[in-house]
Amino acid sequence: MTIKDSEIQKALEILNRFERQVIDPREFGWRYLTDSLGISRATLWRYKTESGFRMIYNRFIEVKEHLKQARKYGNLYSLEKSKRLKDDQKILKLEKENEDLRKENDRLREQLTYAASVARRKNLNPTEFFKSPFMRKGLY
């Protein structure tokens, strides 16, 4: 028995209802999901390499985390809050990437300064390195 597309869609709908707390969060789990779909958990795990199962599994983890936070802080579901949370996560990820790029830029700038000082000690003009034949040929 394989996982059908209709079962995947039904599983995602059930998980969405759990996230919106339409279904009692205390019933959340693989057992409720497999009972609703009419397939066994072993069947789900047998096809864990398929993209359909991965979608279900990733969504399950997201909803589980959401319900854990709701239970911990007593928050009720809000569509606007959910969208804001995803946007905040994206912003944090981009800020981290930006900080990493800044650090990389600073490191490269420091290397360039050191290379220029070494070139001056060897009586070389550092500006000569800006006329690299590699840059003209598009190698770098």
N, C-alpha and C positions, 0 to 999 in steps of 0.2 A: 504494500500500500504506500503510495507516495502522497506528498502534500499537494493538494490541488490549489489553484489560484483562488478559488472561491473560499477555501478554508483559510488561506493566508489573509484575504480581505476581512473575513469574519473575525479572525484573531486580532487583527489590527483595530477593528471597530470595538471589540470587547476591551482591549487595552485603553483605547481612547475614552470609553465610558468609565473605566476605573480611574483614569487621570482626572476626569471631570467630576468624579465622585458620584456618578449616577448609580453605580453599583457600590454596595457597601465595601469600603476598603479592607475590612477585616476578612473578606472572602478572597482577597487577592492572592493568587498563587498559580502554580502550574496546574494543580488539580482542577481548579475552576475552569481554566482555559481548555484543558484537554477534555473535560466533561462536556463543555459547551460545544466543542468542535466534533466530538464523537470519535476522537482518535486517542491512542495511548501516548504516554510520554515517551515510551521507547521508540515509537514511530517518529515522533518529532526529533529525537536525538539521533536516530539512525540517519536522518537526512540533514545533519547539522552542517554539512559542507555546501548545501544549496543556498542560493541567495535568499529564497523565501524564508527559510528558517532563520537566517542571519538577521533579516529585517524584523522578524517576530522577536528574536532574542534581544536585539539592540533596543527595540521599543519596550520590551519587558523590563530591561534594566533601567531605562529612563523613567518609566512609570513607577518602578519600585523605589527609586531614589526620590522621586517627587512625593510619593506617599509617605516615605520615611520623614522627609522634611515637613510635610503637612502634619504628621503625627507629633513630631518633635516640637513644632512651634504653634500648633493649633490653627494653621492657616487653612482657609477654604479655597477651593479652586476658583481662579479668575482667569479668563481667557487673556485679558489685557496683561495681567501679571505674568502669565506664562510666556507671552510674546516678549515682554520686557526682560524676563529672566534669560531667554535665549539670546536676546540682543546684548544683554550685559555680559554673557559668557563670550560672545563673539568679540566684544570690545576688549575684554580682559586678554583674550588670546592675541588680538592685534597689538595691544599695548606691549605684551611680552615680546612679540616678534619685533616690534619697533625698538624696544630696549636692547634686544640681542643684536639687531642691525647697527644700532648706535655703538655698542661695545666693539663690534667687528670693525666699524669705521674708525673708531679711536685707535684700535690696535694697528690697523693698516697705516694710519696717519703717523703713528709713533715709529713704525718700521721705516716709513719713507723719510722721516726726519733723521733717523739714525743712519740710513743709507747715504743721505746727502752729507752728513758729517764725516762719514768714512771716506766718501769720494773726495771731499775737500782735503782730508789728511793725506790722501794719495796724490794730491795736486791734480785732481780731475774736476772739471766743471760739471756740477750736478744737472745743469740744464741740458747738457748733451744727451742725457738719458731720455728726455722727453721726445727726442727725434728717433725713436726706435723703429727699425725696419719691420718689426713684427706688427706694430700698430697699423702701419700703412697697408699691410697685406691682410689685415683682418684676422690675424691669428689670436689676438687678445682684445 
